[in-house]
Structure formats: structure tokens, C-alpha cells
Amino acid sequence: MTAIEIHELTRRYGYRVALKNVSLTIPVGGVHALFGANGAGKTTLMRIVSTLLQPHHGYARVFGKDTVEEPLDVKRKIGLVGDKPLLYGDLTGRENLLFYSSLYDLDMSEDDNRIEDLSDWFGVKSWLDEPTKILSTGFRKRFDIVRSVLHDPQLYLLDEPFAGLDKDSTQVFRDFIDSHRTDRTVLLTTHNLTIGSEMSDNFVTLRKGEVLSQGPIGEFDGVI
Amino acid sequence: MGSGLSSAFAIAKKDIVTQMRKRFEVFSMFLFALIAVFALGIVLSSAVIQVAESATRIRVLAEIGSGMLWVVIFFAGMFGFAPVFISESETGTLRGLSLAPIPAWAIYIGKVIYGFVLMAIVELFLVPISMALLGYTFSSNISPLIVVGTFCLGTLDLAAVGAMASALTMPAESKATVYPLVYFPAATSGLILLVEITKIFAIGIPLVGPGLFQLLQLIMGHLVAMMTLSGAVFHFTLTS
């Protein structure tokens, strides 16, 4: 069983080719790093896998579900964290999380416990009833991570998740990923090769929209 | 379907709660509407007062007043409807909605419901104020239920067009220019019907032209067409 299957994926923005015939397979379980310089196509790949963008050629499948043909099935299985928190500033952390849980059809009473538990894990429980616009970037990011894992996704898509996080917040997030590395699949993009290498089991390197290299993290030579 | 509708209501509720906290759009809409009605009331009363015959004066006030009312609602709607998708796109939260396992039309319907509630709050105050200032009343021959129903239908129609115009404007560089270019032509046909219907409310059933229920059928058809079309193509605005 594969978590992500990508076959001859091509995506253009106007005349610029962001991804060119990319094919790769991510197995179930473990942390997989997606390395690449700016403009290599990492975020485009993440957006296609998370159904936010449609490919011009080829396909992406998540746990066997096509991202274009069966987007709702794919969305139930993924949790995406990007560089920008997807929170409403005028709502409190709890209201944000309850709103998103209602979109995932989760039971409200149980969710509230899950919200408390996850907020506690990420160290933001005492901020649950404050509007998120007054929170620091790091705390907003922590709430955003809670949002992304609220529905207990099988696949975590983390696109530059450590951007804007201080050392403590980064460590909290790393601990969370470590605690799930056996029962969940994580696809991670980061500019920080050190953190990426430390956290990951496998790697894929993209350059100018094409796969440059891939394999176990021990074989990563630091070239992107 | 059930899940899509409950998600639409959740999105609308979220937007209403947010709006009640910041009150920016609803305040802008109400203030614009109030100033416009005041200005029009002054101009109208001084112009129509020259008409000697009382019956003619009342008819002229009713005809112009009912038209002015929807023009004010139409423009006030721009303040409320334009940001429904544009602000979510700019803050990035639209991505959060796009990632949720709900059909794209549920997001669109949620925004239409929100736009409707926002405009309805403004109309609740605006309609009686405009009637008092512009000097017209609705005919006692028309059931109040039909009047309220028509205003609901018309407001929903404008909200449906306004939300789609906002969605189509998201990728544009100069949003302030593009939004009216999309909103105006799409909403004008519904607006003309609403003016005609409200004129009937104000002066009674007309002797010539289409009757009230024919016009109501037309505005209902316009609403269904707008919502069906927008709901069917809305997902392109999220993935393009």
C-alpha cells in the first residue's frame, strides 16, 4: 500500500513549468522529506497532493484515491500545514477549531475534548478562548497545527512547517511528529536541511520541477 | 447534500459571528444607504412638490421611491458582498475551506446565506426609513407576506450574484475595478424586476404590463439560474 502515488505529473503556470513529468511513490508510514531550492516545485507538488491545484498532465493518488476524481476522499485523509496559519483572527482558538471540526462532520462534544487534549499537547490550552489575532506568530502556528490534525488524518502534509516557529515551538511540533511516525505518513518540505535530515526516514529532491534524487535519508548528500 | 448544507450554514454562522465582532461591512453598508436615502429624499421632495395634483404627486413619489430604494440596496450590497471571498483569499483562510471535505457549492451557498443575512439586517432599517423620507407606502391591497417574501427573494438574488462576482474577482490584480464589472451586468436584470415589483407594491396593480405574479416568477427564475450556474462552476475558482 502506498500513501502517495504520483505518475508523470506536469503543472505549468503560464509558460513556466513548475513540475515536469514527476513520478514518485511514498510508502505508508514514516517521515519523508521533500527537499529543493526555491522554485523547485515543492509547494506545487504539495498543493496538487492536497487537491488545492489540478495537474495539467498525469495524476496523484493518496491512499489509492485520485486527487482530481475523488477530492473529498483525499481531503478526509490529509492534514496540511502551510507557512501561513489558516485561522480567522476575529474568532478565538476554540471557535476556529470548532468551526473546522464542523466542516469535517466531527461530533462536537467529543471534539471539544480532542481540542482540549491537542491544545494541551501543543501548549496553547490557556489561549483557547482568546482571539487568534492577538496571539504571537508561533502560537497561531501551533493552533494551525491543531487544526490540521483535528480530524486525525492518515497523511500529514507539512509545507515549510517550521517557518516562523521559535525553538520551543519547533521542538513541540517535532515531538508530535515523532510520536506519530509509525502509525502515520508525513511528507515534509523544509529549507532547513539539518532539521529535515534529522527528522526524516527517506528523502526526495526536486530541482527545476524534476526529481533529482531519492532514497533513504542516510544516502542524502546535501545537494539540492 | 445534508452534510453540504450543514457546512454551508456553519460557514455562514462563522461569517456572521466575525461580522458582528468587527461590524465593518454592515456599518459601511448602513451608513452609505442612510446618506443616499437622505440625499435622495431631499432632492425628491423639493422636485415633486412642484407637481400640483396630490394623486399624481403620490404616484410619482411611489414610482421614483421604489426605484431609488433598490438602487440604494444594489450599491450598498457592493460593500457587503465584495469582501465575502476576496477577504478570505487575501488572508489565506479560503485554503482552509478548500481543504475541508465538503463540496465546493457548500462554500458558495454559505457565503450567499451570509450575504443575505448581512443585507437583510441593513434592509430591516433601510426600508422603513426610505419610505418615511421618500414619502411613499406600500398598497394595502398587497399581503405583507408577499412584500416580505419579495424582499427576501430579491436580497437572496443580489447575494447570489454578489458572492459569485466576489469569487470571480479573487484572482484579479485590480479587484476594485473588476468586481463592479462582474457584479453590475449580472445583477441588473434582477434589479429591474425588483424595481417593477416594488413599484406595484407602492402604486397598486398596474393596468398594463406584466402582473405581479409573472414578475415574481421571473425573479425566482433569475435566482434559480444564478445559484445553479454559480454552484456548478464555483469549484473552478478554488482550484484555478
Interface residues (C-beta under 8 A of the other chain):
Chain A: S50 T51 L52 L53 Q54 L72 D73 K75 R76 I78 L80 G82 K84 P85 L86 L87 Y88 G89 D90 L91 E95 F99 Y100 S102 L103 Y104 D105 R147
Chain B: S3 S6 S7 A10 I11 K14 V17 T18 R21 K22 T91 G92 T93 R95 G96 L97 S98 L99 A100 P101 I102 P103 L238 T239
